[in-house]
Amino acid sequence: MAPSSKLPLIAIVGRPNVGKSTLFNRITGKRRALVSREPGMTRDRRIEPAEWCGRYFFVVDTGGLQDEDNPLGQLISEQALKAIQEGDLIFFTVDGREGITPQDQEIATLLRRLNKDVILLVNKIDSPQKEGSGAEFHELGFPTVIEISADHGLNVDIALDRLVDLLNPPQSLETKDPEAAIVILGKPNAGKSTFLNQLLGQERLVTSDIPGTTRDTVDLEVYSEGHLYKFIDTAGIRKKGQTKTVPDKLAVIHARKSLERAHIACLMIDGSEGVTHQDAVIGGYAREEGKAVVLILNKMDLLNPAQRKTLEMDVESKLQFIGFAPRLYISAKTGQNVKKVFPLLQEVYDSFTKRVTTGQLNAFFDKALADRYLGSYRGKPIKLKYITQTGVKPPTFILFTNAGSQLHFSHYRYLENQLRSHFGFRGTTIRIKVRATKKR
């Protein structure tokens, strides 16, 4: 949903591994943010709406503020600093079990310089024996210090009550739901986050040349030509043998789950590497889930005409099973052709939601199948009785025959091709089911 400018924004900040994402999930009531004992799971800003006692606001989860000596850590910290600047209230989160650290002190110094309300949340107070551990954190200089357990929900309500007292958020949520949800899938370092930053016109997502920079999924909303789209950035989907660490495995699981809640899958392919087996595997995921598909061939700025021709042949041969998907050749780095994705998305979404009347279908298929032999069943020719569309997202059809599900797969493929050539359906998966007509 597109955020209302009237709603306040709460930024959850702190050093790595103090429980920010667990708190974010607790407040929003969703398990969207990845959580793990390994520090640095969150890298991009994630924004979600939340409600407390009939009051609405937005919450932003951030990566841990880190030392600038680490290039990737510096990029993550820059995203967190942007959230601090945009936030109306800061939930400064610390680890009550570890006590005050030098990093906590540095962050406190930064926050005190800002003219913003700050609530200091001493997290991981998970048992009565640990109550009172937050007393030492008063020396950081913030008037409101609350001991909480984000994991168990202890005293989170007190923090939210204080939020309401300070900001008086509105009692209504003025939003517009996106028309289409688009998940960006691909191998690590294919350029997914860079592509989305180009669409947004800002460095909203952390990008680097390090494969696997993105770990979590992030939802972003973009307006174009009066349409609102929700884009879902995902971690690169590695081969099974390459997902050895828990964060990598969680990232792939979240990427696959993001596909389930999307309408369109944009398969991002690194054109400089050509189409790999893993690209085909990811394309297979999209088809199996019944999604509309757009192929985005990235890094065209690195290819000469001969290499581009080789890439086109590669796509034809290795991705034939999603040959219905339109292709867009881009350079996410330079922005070349990036904005051309919007008309493609609208076209394939229209196909994804298209409905054809039973009369139109039967008039066409009477003609399309007039001279086609469909085989035999129990000594009698297989006959198509009639066809009807039973659903959209994706378009789903049921063929009624005298033979049930005995059609050869080649006939399914023929029927799908005929549907596409006559009615369009560019860019979307089509599902065809066969049933036997009931005997009277």
TIZARO-100726 format. One line per field, with one value per residue (C-alpha): residue in three letters; x, y, z; chain. Coordinates in pm, 1 decimal. Each point is the difference from the previous one (the first is absolute). Last residue first. Example, Ala and Ser with C-alpha at 12.3 -4.5 7.8 and 13.67 -1.06 7.14 Angstrom:
r	[Ser / Ala] $
xx	[1367.0 / -137.0] $
yy	[-106.0 / -344.0] $
zz	[714.0 / 66.0] $
c	[A / A] $
# end
This chain:
r	[Arg / Lys / Lys / Thr / Ala / Arg / Val / Lys / Ile / Arg / Ile / Thr / Thr / Gly / Arg / Phe / Gly / Phe / His / Ser / Arg / Leu / Gln / Asn / Glu / Leu / Tyr / Arg / Tyr / His / Ser / Phe / His / Leu / Gln / Ser / Gly / Ala / Asn / Thr / Phe / Leu / Ile / Phe / Thr / Pro / Pro / Lys / Val / Gly / Thr / Gln / Thr / Ile / Tyr / Lys / Leu / Lys / Ile / Pro / Lys / Gly / Arg / Tyr / Ser / Gly / Leu / Tyr / Arg / Asp / Ala / Leu / Ala / Lys / Asp / Phe / Phe / Ala / Asn / Leu / Gln / Gly / Thr / Thr / Val / Arg / Lys / Thr / Phe / Ser / Asp / Tyr / Val / Glu / Gln / Leu / Leu / Pro / Phe / Val / Lys / Lys / Val / Asn / Gln / Gly / Thr / Lys / Ala / Ser / Ile / Tyr / Leu / Arg / Pro / Ala / Phe / Gly / Ile / Phe / Gln / Leu / Lys / Ser / Glu / Val / Asp / Met / Glu / Leu / Thr / Lys / Arg / Gln / Ala / Pro / Asn / Leu / Leu / Asp / Met / Lys / Asn / Leu / Ile / Leu / Val / Val / Ala / Lys / Gly / Glu / Glu / Arg / Ala / Tyr / Gly / Gly / Ile / Val / Ala / Asp / Gln / His / Thr / Val / Gly / Glu / Ser / Gly / Asp / Ile / Met / Leu / Cys / Ala / Ile / His / Ala / Arg / Glu / Leu / Ser / Lys / Arg / Ala / His / Ile / Val / Ala / Leu / Lys / Asp / Pro / Val / Thr / Lys / Thr / Gln / Gly / Lys / Lys / Arg / Ile / Gly / Ala / Thr / Asp / Ile / Phe / Lys / Tyr / Leu / His / Gly / Glu / Ser / Tyr / Val / Glu / Leu / Asp / Val / Thr / Asp / Arg / Thr / Thr / Gly / Pro / Ile / Asp / Ser / Thr / Val / Leu / Arg / Glu / Gln / Gly / Leu / Leu / Gln / Asn / Leu / Phe / Thr / Ser / Lys / Gly / Ala / Asn / Pro / Lys / Gly / Leu / Ile / Val / Ile / Ala / Ala / Glu / Pro / Asp / Lys / Thr / Glu / Leu / Ser / Gln / Pro / Pro / Asn / Leu / Leu / Asp / Val / Leu / Arg / Asp / Leu / Ala / Ile / Asp / Val / Asn / Leu / Gly / His / Asp / Ala / Ser / Ile / Glu / Ile / Val / Thr / Pro / Phe / Gly / Leu / Glu / His / Phe / Glu / Ala / Gly / Ser / Gly / Glu / Lys / Gln / Pro / Ser / Asp / Ile / Lys / Asn / Val / Leu / Leu / Ile / Val / Asp / Lys / Asn / Leu / Arg / Arg / Leu / Leu / Thr / Ala / Ile / Glu / Gln / Asp / Gln / Pro / Thr / Ile / Gly / Glu / Arg / Gly / Asp / Val / Thr / Phe / Phe / Ile / Leu / Asp / Gly / Glu / Gln / Ile / Ala / Lys / Leu / Ala / Gln / Glu / Ser / Ile / Leu / Gln / Gly / Leu / Pro / Asn / Asp / Glu / Asp / Gln / Leu / Gly / Gly / Thr / Asp / Val / Val / Phe / Phe / Tyr / Arg / Gly / Cys / Trp / Glu / Ala / Pro / Glu / Ile / Arg / Arg / Asp / Arg / Thr / Met / Gly / Pro / Glu / Arg / Ser / Val / Leu / Ala / Arg / Arg / Lys / Gly / Thr / Ile / Arg / Asn / Phe / Leu / Thr / Ser / Lys / Gly / Val / Asn / Pro / Arg / Gly / Val / Ile / Ala / Ile / Leu / Pro / Leu / Lys / Ser / Ser / Pro / Ala / Met] $
xx	[-2613.0 / 375.0 / 190.7 / 246.9 / 357.4 / 233.3 / 309.3 / 193.8 / 183.3 / 208.5 / 144.3 / 314.7 / 3.6 / 224.2 / -226.5 / -350.6 / -99.7 / -339.1 / 66.5 / 373.2 / 11.3 / -297.5 / 137.5 / 337.4 / -165.5 / -210.8 / 308.0 / 192.9 / -289.1 / -21.4 / 369.7 / -55.6 / -218.1 / -364.6 / -124.4 / -117.5 / -371.8 / -74.0 / -339.2 / 124.6 / -61.4 / 284.4 / 44.2 / 185.1 / 206.8 / 131.1 / 258.9 / -96.9 / -336.4 / -261.4 / -244.2 / 28.7 / -219.0 / 54.7 / -243.4 / -50.9 / 348.4 / -1.3 / 238.4 / -54.6 / -142.3 / 184.0 / 12.0 / 142.4 / 140.4 / 235.6 / -57.5 / -13.0 / -5.7 / -211.9 / -278.8 / 210.5 / 61.7 / -346.3 / -205.5 / 262.9 / -79.9 / -376.9 / 42.1 / 224.6 / -206.9 / -317.7 / 169.4 / 98.1 / 365.7 / 150.9 / 328.1 / 163.8 / 348.2 / -25.7 / -68.6 / 290.6 / 219.1 / -83.5 / 34.0 / 339.7 / 119.3 / -117.5 / 198.7 / 322.4 / 89.6 / 125.6 / 319.4 / 82.9 / 354.0 / 29.2 / 380.6 / 57.1 / -332.3 / 99.1 / -295.7 / -132.2 / -367.8 / -150.7 / -363.4 / -87.4 / -188.5 / 323.3 / -13.6 / 75.0 / 243.0 / 232.4 / 318.4 / -19.7 / -158.3 / 176.1 / 340.5 / -74.8 / -70.5 / 321.6 / 203.9 / -148.3 / 92.8 / 355.2 / 26.7 / -141.4 / 246.4 / -94.2 / 97.4 / -268.6 / -253.7 / 50.2 / -352.6 / -235.1 / -341.2 / -239.7 / -361.6 / -219.5 / -366.4 / -30.2 / -136.3 / 214.9 / 158.7 / 81.5 / 176.6 / 198.6 / 101.7 / 144.7 / 212.7 / 128.4 / 69.7 / 207.7 / 184.0 / 92.0 / 161.4 / -110.4 / 288.6 / 270.7 / 15.6 / -377.1 / -51.9 / -361.9 / -279.3 / -321.2 / -286.5 / -274.6 / -350.9 / -299.5 / 195.4 / -90.3 / 136.7 / 317.9 / 79.3 / -0.5 / 279.6 / 206.3 / -64.7 / 124.9 / 307.9 / 85.3 / -51.8 / 247.6 / 258.0 / -43.2 / 39.9 / 328.2 / 60.1 / -212.3 / 245.9 / -107.7 / -359.7 / 96.0 / -42.4 / -310.3 / 112.2 / -172.8 / -329.3 / -145.3 / -378.7 / -155.0 / -349.8 / -149.9 / -234.0 / -137.3 / -68.3 / 271.1 / 256.1 / -12.2 / 249.1 / -37.8 / 285.7 / -9.2 / 333.4 / 108.1 / 302.9 / 353.0 / 113.9 / 380.1 / 13.4 / 272.7 / 231.4 / 2.2 / -209.6 / -358.2 / -199.2 / -352.9 / -163.8 / 276.6 / -244.0 / -187.9 / -249.5 / 25.3 / 379.1 / 16.5 / -210.4 / 247.4 / 295.0 / -177.2 / -48.7 / 344.0 / 87.4 / 226.1 / -152.9 / -219.5 / -341.1 / -343.5 / -174.3 / -353.7 / -277.0 / -327.3 / -272.1 / -277.1 / 152.2 / -239.1 / -68.4 / 32.5 / -164.2 / 31.9 / -228.6 / 39.8 / 286.5 / 320.2 / 18.8 / 379.2 / 125.6 / -290.3 / -41.0 / 369.8 / -17.8 / -282.5 / 212.5 / 293.2 / -231.8 / -148.5 / 350.6 / 18.8 / 62.4 / -75.5 / 183.0 / 267.9 / -7.0 / 73.3 / -15.2 / 156.1 / -108.4 / 219.1 / -159.4 / 209.0 / 296.4 / 352.9 / 206.0 / 44.6 / -353.3 / 135.1 / 132.7 / -354.5 / -89.6 / 94.9 / -286.0 / -186.6 / 241.0 / -119.6 / -360.6 / 87.9 / 45.0 / 150.3 / 137.9 / -49.2 / 73.7 / -212.7 / 109.8 / -281.2 / 124.0 / -197.4 / 183.3 / 209.9 / 312.5 / 332.4 / -112.1 / -36.8 / 365.3 / 130.7 / -228.7 / 131.8 / 359.3 / -90.0 / -172.9 / 306.3 / 225.3 / -217.4 / -253.3 / -120.6 / 23.3 / -323.8 / -198.9 / 71.8 / -85.5 / -280.7 / -44.6 / -366.5 / 16.2 / -302.4 / -92.0 / 235.8 / 137.9 / 345.8 / 23.1 / -106.0 / 267.8 / 255.2 / -100.7 / 55.0 / 342.4 / 83.4 / -64.7 / 233.6 / 269.3 / -34.9 / 58.5 / 320.6 / 120.7 / 216.2 / -314.7 / -81.0 / -362.0 / -355.1 / -213.7 / -229.9 / -332.2 / -364.8 / -247.0 / -337.5 / -296.7 / -287.5 / -364.7 / -194.4 / -294.6 / 163.2 / 323.7 / 25.2 / 291.5 / 95.5 / 322.2 / 335.6 / 318.8 / 333.9 / 270.2 / 273.8 / -166.3 / 183.1 / 305.6 / 73.6 / -61.1 / -253.4 / -265.4 / -304.4 / -126.4 / -265.8 / -340.5 / -140.2 / -299.5 / -181.8 / 144.0 / 120.4 / 135.3 / 162.5 / 180.4 / 105.3 / 148.4 / 167.1 / 160.0 / 120.7 / 340.4 / 186.0 / 172.1 / 15.0 / -316.6 / -294.5 / -376.2 / -142.4 / -363.8 / -169.2 / -305.3 / -304.4 / -115.3 / 204.4 / -222.7 / 195.3 / -75.1 / -119.8] $
yy	[-3934.8 / -35.9 / 282.7 / 178.9 / -95.0 / 268.2 / 165.4 / 283.5 / 280.1 / 255.1 / 302.2 / 179.4 / 365.1 / 214.0 / 48.3 / -133.8 / 102.9 / -141.4 / -170.1 / -78.4 / -62.6 / -234.4 / -189.1 / -41.0 / -132.8 / -244.2 / -129.4 / -43.3 / -190.9 / -210.1 / -84.6 / -115.7 / -289.4 / 21.0 / -278.0 / 230.8 / -67.5 / -191.6 / 123.9 / 357.0 / 310.0 / 249.7 / 219.2 / 329.1 / 207.8 / 350.8 / 60.0 / 210.2 / -72.0 / -270.2 / -252.7 / 57.4 / -239.4 / -262.5 / -231.7 / -357.4 / -73.5 / -346.1 / -289.0 / -257.9 / -333.2 / -323.7 / 40.5 / 350.1 / 121.1 / 267.9 / 375.9 / 18.4 / 364.0 / 109.0 / 191.3 / 77.4 / 370.5 / 58.3 / -149.6 / 151.6 / 356.8 / -19.3 / -185.3 / 264.3 / 297.3 / -155.5 / -92.3 / 362.8 / 98.3 / 141.1 / 186.9 / 44.6 / -130.2 / 150.7 / 345.3 / -61.4 / -87.0 / 328.0 / 212.2 / -147.5 / 56.1 / 363.0 / 46.5 / -177.7 / 276.3 / 200.5 / -209.6 / 48.4 / 125.0 / 98.3 / 3.6 / -271.4 / -175.3 / -52.1 / -138.7 / -251.5 / -74.0 / -330.5 / -106.4 / -336.7 / -250.0 / -191.0 / -118.1 / -366.3 / 119.1 / 139.8 / -184.2 / 10.5 / 337.3 / 171.2 / -121.9 / 111.2 / 349.6 / -8.6 / -95.4 / 295.4 / 227.3 / -131.0 / 80.4 / 349.6 / 85.0 / -64.4 / 186.9 / 270.6 / -281.7 / -64.9 / -137.6 / -226.0 / 38.9 / -283.6 / 75.4 / -276.1 / -30.4 / -250.1 / -354.7 / -113.4 / -269.2 / 263.5 / 224.0 / -288.5 / -114.0 / 343.0 / -42.7 / -336.5 / 147.1 / 278.5 / -264.6 / -189.3 / 314.6 / 251.6 / 223.1 / 123.1 / 362.0 / -0.2 / -43.7 / -114.9 / 157.6 / -203.8 / 240.1 / -207.2 / 144.3 / -52.1 / -22.4 / -156.3 / -347.4 / 139.4 / 166.7 / -346.2 / -109.5 / 308.1 / -59.1 / -359.6 / 114.9 / 256.9 / -252.5 / -238.1 / 276.0 / 114.6 / -361.5 / -51.7 / -263.0 / 120.4 / -87.3 / -362.5 / 105.6 / 239.6 / 362.5 / 215.8 / 361.7 / 181.6 / 159.6 / 338.5 / 4.3 / 269.9 / 130.5 / 190.4 / 300.1 / 112.0 / 361.2 / 5.7 / -145.1 / -11.3 / -216.5 / -200.8 / -190.4 / -329.7 / -134.0 / -364.3 / -68.1 / -98.3 / 252.3 / 24.9 / -363.3 / 52.3 / 289.3 / 260.2 / 227.0 / 116.4 / 101.5 / 96.4 / 344.2 / 170.9 / 230.7 / 36.3 / -267.8 / -188.3 / 35.4 / -127.3 / -295.8 / -95.9 / 38.2 / -235.0 / -269.5 / 28.6 / -365.4 / -4.3 / -314.2 / -198.3 / 126.9 / 104.8 / 336.8 / -46.2 / 214.6 / 67.8 / 157.4 / 249.6 / 143.8 / 81.7 / 365.4 / 131.9 / 233.7 / -177.3 / 159.8 / 76.3 / 243.3 / -21.3 / 200.9 / 34.7 / 0.9 / -171.3 / -257.9 / -88.6 / -28.9 / -250.4 / -186.0 / -24.7 / -121.8 / -260.8 / -130.5 / -65.7 / -375.6 / -113.0 / -332.0 / 50.4 / 377.5 / -24.8 / 345.6 / 233.8 / 357.9 / 312.2 / 340.9 / 302.2 / -75.3 / 79.5 / -313.3 / -15.0 / -134.9 / -322.3 / -114.8 / -60.7 / -235.0 / -315.0 / 67.5 / -309.1 / -279.3 / -243.8 / 55.8 / -158.3 / 103.3 / 344.6 / -34.8 / 366.7 / 330.2 / 238.9 / 364.3 / 223.5 / 294.6 / 310.2 / 199.7 / 317.6 / -189.6 / 38.3 / -246.9 / -266.2 / 14.0 / -14.3 / -295.7 / -179.9 / 46.2 / -117.4 / -310.7 / -77.5 / 32.7 / -261.6 / 41.4 / -324.9 / -339.9 / -149.1 / 318.7 / 11.3 / 342.7 / 144.6 / 370.1 / 26.1 / 334.9 / 221.3 / 216.5 / -193.1 / 137.5 / 87.4 / -323.2 / -204.0 / 171.6 / -85.6 / -367.9 / -2.7 / 159.3 / -260.6 / -281.3 / 163.8 / 43.5 / -362.9 / -104.5 / 205.3 / -119.9 / 269.5 / 208.5 / -191.2 / -105.0 / 125.6 / -313.6 / -34.1 / 175.7 / -80.5 / 278.8 / 25.1 / 191.0 / 140.0 / -60.9 / 47.7 / -224.6 / -128.2 / -74.6 / -41.4 / -68.9 / 74.1 / -151.3 / 144.0 / -201.0 / 176.8 / -221.5 / -201.5 / -219.3 / -324.7 / 185.9 / -203.9 / -378.0 / -101.4 / 14.1 / 204.1 / 68.4 / 271.1 / -97.6 / -177.9 / 229.1 / 150.2 / 342.5 / 63.1 / -351.2 / -32.6 / 332.2 / -106.2 / -322.2 / 207.6 / 231.6 / -278.6 / 127.7 / -185.6 / 293.2 / 346.5 / 199.2 / 146.1 / -50.3 / 298.4 / 98.0 / 192.1 / 216.5 / -28.3 / 312.3 / -72.9 / -300.1 / -309.0 / -187.9 / -351.2] $
zz	[-1900.7 / 5.5 / 160.9 / -221.6 / 74.7 / 129.2 / -136.8 / 161.0 / -177.3 / 188.3 / -176.2 / 120.7 / -91.0 / -218.1 / -295.9 / 57.9 / -351.3 / -95.1 / -334.4 / 1.0 / 373.9 / 7.6 / -299.1 / 168.7 / 314.8 / -201.4 / -182.9 / 326.2 / 154.8 / -315.8 / 23.6 / 360.2 / -126.4 / 107.8 / 231.0 / 280.0 / -45.9 / -319.8 / -128.7 / 23.1 / 209.9 / -14.1 / 304.9 / -23.7 / 244.1 / -60.8 / 273.7 / 193.8 / -165.4 / 40.3 / -140.1 / -373.5 / -196.5 / -266.7 / -178.9 / -114.1 / -129.9 / -152.2 / 50.8 / -271.2 / 123.7 / 66.8 / 374.3 / -42.2 / -328.6 / -119.1 / -26.3 / -382.0 / -105.5 / -296.9 / 178.0 / 305.7 / -64.7 / -152.5 / 280.7 / 226.9 / -106.7 / 32.2 / 328.6 / 152.5 / -112.8 / 140.2 / 326.8 / 48.4 / 26.7 / 321.3 / 27.9 / 344.1 / -84.9 / -349.2 / 147.9 / 238.1 / -299.8 / -172.3 / 313.4 / 76.4 / -355.2 / 10.1 / 325.4 / -101.9 / -243.9 / 299.1 / 7.3 / -370.2 / 78.7 / 366.9 / -8.7 / 263.5 / -59.2 / -361.2 / -187.3 / -253.0 / 60.4 / -101.4 / -17.8 / 157.7 / -218.3 / -61.5 / 359.3 / -84.2 / -269.7 / 264.2 / -97.0 / -380.0 / -70.7 / 289.8 / -116.4 / -354.9 / 132.0 / 204.3 / -306.3 / -188.4 / 290.6 / -8.5 / -370.0 / 51.2 / 283.7 / 360.1 / 320.3 / -29.0 / -29.1 / 370.8 / 54.2 / -195.8 / 163.0 / -80.1 / 95.8 / 143.2 / 102.0 / 280.3 / 21.8 / 293.7 / -217.8 / -262.9 / 249.5 / 153.0 / -349.2 / -71.0 / 312.9 / -126.8 / -344.5 / 154.9 / 205.8 / -317.8 / -133.0 / -261.8 / -100.2 / 235.9 / -123.1 / -38.6 / 374.1 / 3.2 / 204.3 / -8.5 / 66.0 / 159.7 / -19.2 / 227.0 / 324.9 / 335.4 / -80.0 / -154.8 / 331.0 / 159.8 / -235.0 / 89.7 / 369.6 / -26.7 / -194.4 / 268.0 / 279.0 / -165.9 / -45.5 / 360.6 / 127.1 / -186.7 / -270.0 / -288.3 / -278.6 / -49.8 / -49.8 / -277.5 / 99.1 / -11.8 / 25.8 / 283.8 / -82.6 / -93.3 / -3.9 / -217.5 / 69.6 / -290.4 / 5.3 / -335.9 / -102.1 / -265.9 / 240.7 / 380.4 / 190.2 / 320.0 / 165.2 / 190.0 / 127.9 / 19.4 / 218.5 / -92.5 / -259.5 / -24.9 / -116.8 / -260.3 / 95.3 / -278.8 / 219.0 / 45.9 / 307.8 / -94.8 / -4.5 / -196.4 / -179.2 / -330.9 / 100.7 / -330.2 / 1.5 / 359.5 / -110.6 / -273.4 / 238.4 / 242.8 / -265.2 / -164.4 / -68.1 / 306.1 / 150.8 / -240.7 / -97.7 / 114.8 / 13.9 / 133.4 / -145.2 / 181.3 / -213.5 / 60.3 / 315.7 / 287.5 / 67.2 / 350.8 / 247.6 / 335.3 / 255.7 / 369.9 / -49.6 / 207.5 / 326.6 / -23.2 / 359.6 / 179.2 / -278.7 / 12.0 / 380.1 / -35.1 / -255.7 / 241.5 / 278.0 / -235.5 / -72.7 / 374.6 / -46.6 / -357.1 / 38.3 / -268.0 / 20.6 / 370.1 / 150.6 / 257.8 / -64.2 / 24.1 / -58.8 / 101.7 / -229.0 / 116.5 / -62.5 / 380.6 / 26.4 / -154.9 / 339.1 / 127.2 / -282.6 / 185.8 / 242.4 / -110.3 / -94.2 / 267.9 / -112.7 / -336.8 / -365.5 / 37.8 / -353.7 / -90.5 / 174.5 / -205.6 / 5.2 / -125.5 / -207.7 / -100.3 / -263.8 / -12.2 / -89.8 / 181.8 / 267.4 / -270.4 / -108.8 / 357.8 / 71.5 / -309.6 / 119.0 / 352.0 / -130.7 / -213.2 / 306.2 / 173.1 / 279.7 / 153.9 / -164.9 / 129.3 / -46.9 / -373.7 / -143.0 / -213.3 / -75.9 / -103.3 / -178.1 / -63.0 / -299.0 / -226.6 / -328.3 / 134.8 / 199.3 / -304.0 / -209.1 / 268.4 / -18.3 / -377.4 / 44.2 / 266.1 / -249.5 / -252.7 / 265.9 / 105.2 / -361.2 / -13.6 / 347.5 / 156.4 / 53.9 / 316.4 / 27.1 / 56.0 / -11.6 / -299.2 / 19.8 / 63.4 / -77.7 / 172.2 / -138.7 / 205.6 / 80.4 / 322.9 / 90.1 / 317.7 / -186.5 / -375.2 / -232.2 / -360.2 / -138.7 / -108.1 / -56.0 / -30.1 / -145.3 / 170.3 / 261.7 / 81.1 / 131.9 / 311.4 / -2.2 / 261.6 / -268.9 / -97.9 / -350.8 / -16.8 / -138.1 / 305.8 / 28.1 / 297.5 / -77.8 / 356.8 / 65.2 / -342.6 / 51.3 / 350.2 / -139.7 / -272.8 / 256.6 / 230.0 / 116.7 / -275.7 / -170.5 / 163.5 / 47.9 / -189.4 / -24.3 / -187.2 / 64.8 / -282.2 / 62.5 / -229.0 / -179.5 / -314.4 / -56.8 / -93.6 / -323.4 / 75.0] $
c	[A / A / A / A / A / A / A / A / A / A / A / A / A / A / A / A / A / A / A / A / A / A / A / A / A / A / A / A / A / A / A / A / A / A / A / A / A / A / A / A / A / A / A / A / A / A / A / A / A / A / A / A / A / A / A / A / A / A / A / A / A / A / A / A / A / A / A / A / A / A / A / A / A / A / A / A / A / A / A / A / A / A / A / A / A / A / A / A / A / A / A / A / A / A / A / A / A / A / A / A / A / A / A / A / A / A / A / A / A / A / A / A / A / A / A / A / A / A / A / A / A / A / A / A / A / A / A / A / A / A / A / A / A / A / A / A / A / A / A / A / A / A / A / A / A / A / A / A / A / A / A / A / A / A / A / A / A / A / A / A / A / A / A / A / A / A / A / A / A / A / A / A / A / A / A / A / A / A / A / A / A / A / A / A / A / A / A / A / A / A / A / A / A / A / A / A / A / A / A / A / A / A / A / A / A / A / A / A / A / A / A / A / A / A / A / A / A / A / A / A / A / A / A / A / A / A / A / A / A / A / A / A / A / A / A / A / A / A / A / A / A / A / A / A / A / A / A / A / A / A / A / A / A / A / A / A / A / A / A / A / A / A / A / A / A / A / A / A / A / A / A / A / A / A / A / A / A / A / A / A / A / A / A / A / A / A / A / A / A / A / A / A / A / A / A / A / A / A / A / A / A / A / A / A / A / A / A / A / A / A / A / A / A / A / A / A / A / A / A / A / A / A / A / A / A / A / A / A / A / A / A / A / A / A / A / A / A / A / A / A / A / A / A / A / A / A / A / A / A / A / A / A / A / A / A / A / A / A / A / A / A / A / A / A / A / A / A / A / A / A / A / A / A / A / A / A / A / A / A / A / A / A / A / A / A / A / A / A / A / A / A / A / A / A / A / A / A / A / A / A / A / A / A / A / A / A / A / A / A / A / A / A / A / A / A / A / A / A / A / A / A / A / A / A / A / A / A / A / A / A / A / A / A / A / A / A / A / A / A / A] $
# end
